[in-house]
Amino acid sequence: MTAAEPLFLVLTFLTLLWFVGAWLSKINALPPDNSRINSYGTEILSYLHVSGLKEYRCSELKAIVSHNDELALHKFIAYYRPGIIELDKYIDALRRRFLENLGKTVTTATDIEKIAAANRILLNDQPQPYDFSILSKSEIRILLEFGAGKGQAVNDEFVEKFGDAQFLENFNAYKQLLRGHNRTLYIPKKDPNRNLVDLLAEHGVIKRGRKIELQDRLRILPLKQLNDMARELKIRKTFQSHEHAVQTLATVPGSAILLAMSYAIDDLFYLDPNALDVEAIERDLAIWSAYAKLITWPGKQAAPKMALTQSL
């Protein structure tokens, strides 16, 4: 190796480093390929930006909004729960004013105090073209009191339990079956609600068959049949109270066998209102419903004007 060769190798190495540095600088200088996304979220419309949605979901959202379909929008945003930038920001500001007017925490305030605090808020600086006056006072209060916590009850777990894409319809059907109190139902395989109750039983929302306590299974029987069962079991007593009959027969051997002769055990389902926080779920859904109403309102207002212009 000559004396000049080490110097040549050093110069070559430095030249390569320079080219690599220049190439990296060029890449870093290029603008990111996200012209539709900025720090203000992804633009759906000029007045509607969202966060937390993939691009193809944004396209789906835009199609729903363009058709002013409030019900479809309610279901979409409750399912995916995106950030609605303009509305979230404004409602957060309203909530701060609400808490200032209240002068205490929401949990310690009375309903009268919360109503008074909400009524003192002026909606004169709302983001255009939204119109919060289309909301009822109860909807405004829900947004003020609970809007910051939306998505806690209607979450991925809830959506999965209630059939994924059909979660809203299934939840409404469940409420019709529940009727606000615990009850045992006989739902045979041909019943229209059978697929729903089987799904909910698989996810532990309701109980089915042998997982139901005997006393709860016995509640399917009217008082007359309970007294008939008591006679067959040699109980010399006529019950006047349905609950007394249930509690007594649940301790008597043979009552489960007699019950199974009238009702197939796998067709019995027990609904417990405490299995889910139905009130919190309904509150979350009401929040997303208010959002859907606000978002579709500008399009609904513009539609008649557009139709009139086209007719002329």
TAQUI-V735615 format. One record per backbone hydrogen bond with DSSP energy under -0.5 kcal/mol. CO is the residue of the C=O (numbers start at 0). NH is the residue of the N-H. Records with the same first field share a line. If there is no record, write none. Layout:
CO: NH / NH
//
This chain:
1: 4 / 5
3: 7
4: 8
5: 9
6: 10
7: 11
8: 12
9: 13
10: 14
11: 15
12: 16
13: 17
14: 18
15: 19
16: 20
17: 21
18: 22
19: 23
20: 24
21: 25
22: 26
23: 27
24: 28
25: 29
26: 29
31: 33
33: 36
35: 42
37: 40
40: 37
41: 49
44: 43 / 47
47: 43 / 44
48: 84
49: 41
50: 82
53: 57
54: 58
55: 59
56: 60
57: 61
58: 62
59: 63
60: 64
61: 65
62: 66
63: 66 / 68
64: 67
67: 69
68: 72
69: 73
70: 74
71: 75
72: 76
73: 77
74: 78
75: 79
76: 80
82: 50 / 84
83: 87
84: 88
85: 89
86: 90
87: 91
88: 92
89: 93
90: 94
91: 95
92: 96
93: 97
94: 98
95: 99
96: 100
97: 101
98: 102
104: 107 / 108
105: 108
109: 113
110: 114
111: 115
112: 116
113: 117
114: 118
115: 119
117: 120
122: 125
126: 129
130: 133
131: 134
135: 139
136: 140
137: 141
138: 142
139: 143
140: 144
141: 145 / 146
142: 146
145: 148
146: 149
148: 151
152: 154
154: 158
155: 159
156: 160
157: 161
158: 163
159: 162
162: 165
163: 166
165: 169
166: 170
167: 171
168: 172
169: 173
170: 174
171: 175
172: 176
173: 177
174: 178
177: 180
182: 270
184: 186 / 268
187: 190
190: 193
192: 196
193: 197
194: 198
195: 199
196: 200
197: 201
198: 202
199: 204 / 205
200: 203
206: 269
207: 210
208: 211
212: 215 / 216
213: 217
214: 218
216: 219
217: 220
221: 225
222: 226
223: 227
224: 228
225: 229
226: 230
227: 231
228: 232
229: 234
230: 233
233: 235
234: 236
236: 238
240: 244
241: 245
242: 246
243: 247
244: 248
245: 249
247: 250
248: 251
250: 252
251: 254
253: 257
254: 258
255: 259
256: 260
257: 261
258: 261 / 262
263: 266
264: 208 / 267
266: 186
267: 208
268: 184 / 270
269: 206 / 271
270: 182 / 272
271: 274
272: 275
275: 277
276: 280
277: 281
278: 282
279: 283
280: 284
281: 285
282: 286
283: 287
284: 288
285: 289
286: 290
287: 291
288: 292
289: 293
290: 294
291: 295
292: 296
293: 297
295: 299
296: 300
297: 301
298: 302
299: 303
300: 304
301: 305
302: 306
303: 307
304: 308
305: 309
306: 310
307: 311
//
